[in-house]
Amino acid sequence: MVLSQNFSDQRLKLEMRNKTFIVIGLFLLLGFKSDQGFRDEQLTYPRVKAAFDTFEVDAKTKLLLAGINLDRFDLYLRAFKKEGMLEVWAKNRQTSMYTLVEAYPFCSNVGALGPKRQQGDNQIPEGFYNISLFNPNSSYHLSMQVSYPNKSDSLLSPHSDLGGQIFIHGGCLTIGCIPITDEKISELYVLSVLAKDNGQMDIPVHIFPNRMNYSNYKALLQSTDDRLLHVFWTNLRPVYQHFEVTGEILGIRINHQGRYLFN
């Protein structure tokens, strides 16, 4: 009886194993393959591989010195057009307060203070965006696309062609992008790939006309009589103020008039 039971158990295991082989075979036949991590996928590109070889240790060291858990963190990018500065902030995912990790100067700047409203105006956008694309084969070494135009841009612009293709990239040329040199974009690209590979869905990119403390904000309003610009800049300022005080990003949404609302 015992031998009969053991034989039945072995036959059942064999049948289950055969069924498993059949299932695996079907997946292979249908072209199934396991998910590849974002980092691994990016490392198939030579420029990204070179960036990781050169800057991964430095990037991770900067995160560790800021008290960041390398396995579970979020990035936040904050740019100031007048100052020509791109800041990189990070936080542990279980917390809400960000810590400054690095700041990269723009290699060159273009346009005036004020939002981008049409194709060919040579303006760097202003407003609240995300990284929407990683480009490992950029004409400017490496680049990450900013999600301009957003809903606010589309509603507030009187033009039908708002343009696009706004990137943070290498090199020093710009007609509306943010260039930070090949070296700096390599490090930022590594940081951003690590964040996305570890689960960050969206990397926020907030672009301000300048640092919007009281004196700068007052000077900004005095720099133009354009009331629409006054309203637009006043709408941006709460995000800057809240972050300066708390180190936290406000929740942002856009109403049917193109105005930013916060929670």
Secondary structure, DSSP 8 states (H G I E B T S, - for coil): -HHHHHHHHHHHHHHHHHHHHHHHHHHHHTT------HHHHHTTSHHHHHHHHHHHHHHHHHHHHTT--TTSEEEEEEEETTTTEEEEEEEETT----EEEEEEE-SS--S-SS---STTS-----EEEEEEEEEEEETTEEEEEE--S-HHHHHH-S-S------EEESSS--SSSEE--HHHHHHHHHHHHHHHHTT----EEEEESS--SHHHHHHHHHT---HHHHHHHHHHHHHHHHHHHHS----EEE-TTS-EEE-
